[in-house]
């Protein structure tokens, strides 16, 4: 932000929203990894650098409440759940970074989920309750204060994804399951109301419209994305077609019930609406991210390049930065791309940045894995944006949770240089040790003889 912009604002030549968007967008572009640690237990006195991870078997999903933007939920591959207070770190690590311990947590017991958590979401109008889904075929309602479940629904099928409308008062939970029909659960009656049939494969993702409380979208392993009107007895409105860049009949293309139109040439496991509901983003196993006009169903043909990776059935949902913090029509999307986060301009598909974790943070987590840890790869499994702040959080298959916060580029470069210097110093020490060991083994391996006169 320069002096000219401040003067223009003070004289009234520039609207205050323009200045605020400019400042906020700079912070979004300055997101950098931090060494913040989320740990199930505090560091030991004997070894202050030793931390456990957030979930020993891996973190599958994250959710942050949208009221205060203060509480973070995490779901583990071992069915554990953690609740974290993002404003109150429990301690400071030996290198000066905050360490968060869970406010409360659940472990794998016969009363909780028996298999890994697939999705967590806060109740739409009250952060004192949240919902969870699991590979054990169940959807549960929990109290955020006690982490005790108050209701459970058995859908008799693996539940990959659940969605609650951010605006509706009908309290229907859309469930994407292994069964080729979207299941709807009514939280008021506590029963499964009806199913939305049309897909020919397992459903991996679903998402409610943020502006129309009766419109739902779903994506499945058959490569199709379908739109539904839950008020109608035959609810399907149409499907998306990757070959359609114009839009048919001013709505999602194809005739009702058709199965030939594909949004992706492979399973669709990620779906996200823009805040105004005018576009929807889909992600598929064809290594493509597509942006669609929801009024016409047209493929906007945004090209995100060849770097996109997507090969797991688990939900892979991108995150959008709040549009109030960005220039008009300059939406920014964050995509969890295996071991890095790709930052794109949404409508142009231009790659803005590639975010990777600090080597120091990776080593810290690798050195504190603990027993029973199975997933050792640093694959990113989920992203969550913190409301009212410019902060991003990522879940990792190695059991850790990473925080991304704005930092000047100069500071980040200095951190990288320090990491490189430490790595070079360690390499130099290792080479010296190897040389000394070679000399030692060479001397010990020589045969010593004593000659007589």
N, C-alpha and C positions, 0 to 999 in steps of 0.2 A: 504494500500500500504506500503510494508516494504522496508528497506534499500537495501536488496539484489536485489529486482526488479529494484530499481532506479539505482544501480550500473550496473546491466546487461544492462539496457537501455543506460546508458552513455558510456559503452564500445562497444555498438553495438551488443551485444549478443541477445538482445530482440528487436523485431520490435516495433516501436513507437505505432502502431495501437493496439498491444497486451496490452501495458501499458494503453493506453487510454480506451480501452474496459473494462479493469479490474477496472479502477477508476470509469467509468460511470456506470458499472453494480452494483458496491457497492452503488452508489447513488440511483439507481432504487430500490434495495432491502431495502433502508433506507427510503422510502416514508412514511410520517406520516401525520395525519390530522393537519390542522392549524385552528386558530380562525379567519381567514380572513373573512370579511363580505361583501356581495354584497347587496346593499340596494337601494330602489327606492328614498329614501329621507335621508337627513343627520340627525344625532341624535339631539334631542331637547336640548336646553340649560338647561331646568329644570331637564331633565332625560338623561344624556349622554349615559346611557346603553341602551336606547330605540332606536331600529332600526326597520325599516320596512324590509320586505324580498324582494328578487329580483322580484318575480311575486306572487302577493297575492293568486292566485288560484292554484299555483303549476307550476313547471318548467318541460316541456316535452322534451326539446331537447337543445343541445349545439353544437357549431361549433367554431373552432379557425382557423384563417387564416394561411396558410402554407408558406406564403412568409416571413413575419416578425415574426410570432408567437406572435403577440402583441394584436390583437383584438379578443375579445370573443363575440359571438352572443348567445343569449338565447331566447327561445320561450316558451310562457306561455300557460297554459290550458285555459286562458281567451282570447286567440288570441293576446296578447301583445307580443312585440319584444323589446329586449334591446341590446344595443351595449356598450361594456365595454373595457376600455384601461387597459390592465394588467400591464403596466409599470408605470402608474401614479395613485396611490391611491389618493382619494379625501381628506382623513383625516386619523387620527389615533384615535382609540377608547380609552376609558378610561383604558383598560387593555393592551394597547400598540400594538394592532393588526391593520393592515391596513383596511380601510373601502373604498370600491369602490362604486362610484355613476355612473350611466350610462352616457356615452357621449351623447347619444340620445336614445329615446324610443318611441314606439307607443302604444297606448291603444286601447281598443275595440271601434271601430267606424264603421259607415256604409261604410266608404271608405276602411277599411282594412278587414282582415279575420273576418268572423262572428262567427267562432267556433275555438276551440283550434288548436294550431300549432302542427303538427306531426313531421316535419323535417325541418332543416335549413342546407344549404351548400353554402360555398363561391364559386363564379365563379372559374373554374379551373385554369384560367390563369390571373386573375385580381381580387384582393381582394376588389376592389371598387364596386363590385356588388355581390349579393347573391340571392339564390332562397329559397322559403319557400313553404311548403305544409300544408294542413289543412283538418280537418274533414268537412269543408264546401264545399268539392269537388273541390277546386281550387289549382292551382300552380301559384305563383306570382314571378316576378323578381323585386328586390329592388336595389336602390342605397345605398351603405354603408354610404355615406356621409350625405344623407338627410333622409334616411329611407322612401322614397317615392317610391311606386310601379310604374314601367314603363310598365308592361305587365301582363296580367292575362289570365290563361287558365282554363276553366271550363270542368272538365272531367266527370261530371254527376255521380260521384261515390266517396265515401270516399277515400282519398289519405293517405295511411299509411306511405309510404316511397318514397323518390326520390333519384336518384343517377346520378352523372355526372362522366364521365370518366376522370381520372387524366392525361391521356396522349393523348387522341384523339382530333382531330380538327373538328370532325363532329358535335359537339355541340348538341348531342341528350341527352335528359333527360329521363331516364327510370323511370316510375312511377308504383309503386305497389299499386293497388287499390282494392276496394271491388269487382270489376268485375274480373272474372277468366281469364284475359289476361293482359300481360304487355303492357302498353301504352307508346309509344315513342313520345316525343315532340321535334320538331326541332326549336331551338332558332333562327336560321337564318331566316327561313320562317315564324315563329310564328304560325305554325300549327301542329296538331297531325298527324304524318306521317303514322304510321301503328301500328297494335297490334300483339303481339306474343301469339298465342292461344295454349293451351295444358294443363294447370292446370284445375282441376275440382272444385276449391274453390277459395275464396278470396286470393289475393296475398299480403303478409305482408312485404316482404323484397326483395330487388334486389341490385346487386353490379356488377360493371364493372371490368373486368380483368385489373390489373395494368401493364400488359406487352403486351396484344393484344387488340387493340382499337375496335375490332369488336365483342368481346366475352362478353356475359352478363350472369349472373346467377340469378335465382329467386327462392324464397321459398314461399309456400302457406299453407293454412289451411288444404289442403288434405295430408299434410305430405311429399310432394315431393319437390325435388330441381332439377330444370331443367337448362340446359345450352343452349344458343342460339348464332347463328351466324347471326347478323343483316343484312349481305350482301345477304343472301339467301332468296328466296321466301318462302320456308318452313324452317324456321330458326332453329328449334330444333335440337340440336346435340345429346342429350340423357339425362338420369336422373341418380341420385345417388341411390344406393341400400344399405341399412344398413347391409344386409347379405353378401355383396360382399367385401371381404378383399383381393382380388387378382386383380380385374380390368378386364373389358371385352373389347377386341379389342383395347386396348391401348387408350381408351377415356372414358368419362363418360358412365356408363353402361346402358344397356337396349336398345331396339329398339326404333326408333323414334315414338312418339305418344303414347307410353305405359303409362298407369296410375297405374299399379299395384306396381311398385317399389316405396318404401318409404325411404326417408332419415331419417325420424323421425316418431315415432308412435304418432303423434299429430301435430298441426300447427307449422310451421317454421317461427319464427319472428326475427331471427338474422342471419346475414351473413357477413363474412369478409374475404378478400383475404390476404395472406401473401404478403410481399413486392416483392418477386421474382415471384409471380404468380404460384408457384408450389403446393401450398396447399390452401384450402379454409376451413374456420371454419363455422359451422352451429350450431344454438341453437334452441331447440324445446320445446314444452309443455310436452314432455315425460321426462322432467328434465334431459336432456342429452346435452352435448357439444360434437360435433364430428369434427374430423379433417380428411380431404379427400385429396388424391393425385389427382391433377387436370389433370395429364397426363394420368392416367389409370382409374380414377374414383373409386379407391379402398378406402375402409374405413381403416384408419390406426389403428383403434381399440384403440386409446388413451383413457384411462379410467380416468375421472375426479372425480370419487367418488360420494357418495350419497348426498352431500351438495347442489348441484345445484338446484335452484328454478326458475321456469318460468311459469307464468300462465296468462299473459296479452297479448292482441292482439297487443298492441302498440309495435313498434320496440324495441328490446332489443339487442343492438349491442355491443359486447366486443371491447376492445382496445388492440392493440399490441404495446409494447415498441419498439422503433427503433432498428433494427437489428445491426446498426453500433455501438450501445452502449452495445452490449452483446457478450459473447463468441460465436463462431460458433456453430450453431445448438442448441443453448440454448435460443430459443425464449421464451419470457414471455408474457402471456396474462392476462389482467385484465377483470374480469367478474362482472357486476352489479347484485349482488345477494340479492334482496330485500333491507335489511337494512345494508348490508356490501359489500365490494369489495373483491372478492376472487382472489388471485394471483396464477397462475399456470405456471408450465413448459409446453409449448405447446405440444411438441411431446411425452412427457412421461405422462402428466396428473398429475404430482406430485403437491400437494398443498404446495406452498411456504409460503404464509402469508394470514391472514384475516385482512383486514383494516376496522376499525370502527371509526366513528366520535367521537371526544371528547365530554364527557358529558357536558362540559362547553358550547361548541358550540351549542349542541342540546337545552340546557336550554335557551341560548341566543335567539335562533330562536323561541322556544316555547313561550317565554315571550314577543315576539314582533310581534305576529301574525297579529294584526290589524283586522279591521272589514272586513267581506265579505270573509274570508278565509275558504275554504271548506275542502281541503285535509290536514289533520293534521298528517298523518303518515309520517314517515321519509323514505319512500321507494325511492330507487335510480332509476331514470328513464332514465338516459343517462350518458355517459362518454365522455371526450374529452382530448386528449394528446396535450400539448403545443409544437409546433415545435421549435427546436433549444434550448430547455430547458428540464430539467427533472422535469416536473410538470404535474400533473393530476388534472382534474376538474370534479366534479360530479354534476348532476342536481337532485333535490329532489322534491317529491310530496308535501312537506310542504311549497314550495315556495322559498327555499334557494338554493344557489350554494356553494359548498364546494371546497376548494383548498387543494391539497395534495402535500407536498414538502419534499425533503430529510432532515432528521434530525437524529442525532445520537440516537441510541437505548437508551442510558443512559438518554438523555433529555426526551424522550417519557415516560420512566418509572417514572422519577421524576414527570412529569405532571400527570400521572395516580395516583401516590401516593398522590399528592396534592389534586386531585379530590376526592379520597377516604377519605382523612382526612376532607375535607369540607363536604362531605356527612355525615360522622360520626358525625361531630359537629352539623350539622343541625338536624340529627336524635336525638341527645342528647337533644338539645333545645326543639324539639317537644315533647319528652317524659316528660321533666320537665313541659312544658306548660299543657300537658294533666293531669299530676298529680295535678297541682295547680287548674285546672278547676274542677277536680273530688272533691277535698277538698272543693272548693267554692260551688259547687252544693250540696254537702253533708250537709254543714252547712246551706245553704239557704233552704234546704228541710226539716230540722228538725222543728218540732212543738215546739214552746216555750210557756210554761205555767207559770203563776204567782200564787203561792200558798199563801193563807191568813192564818194568825195565829188565 
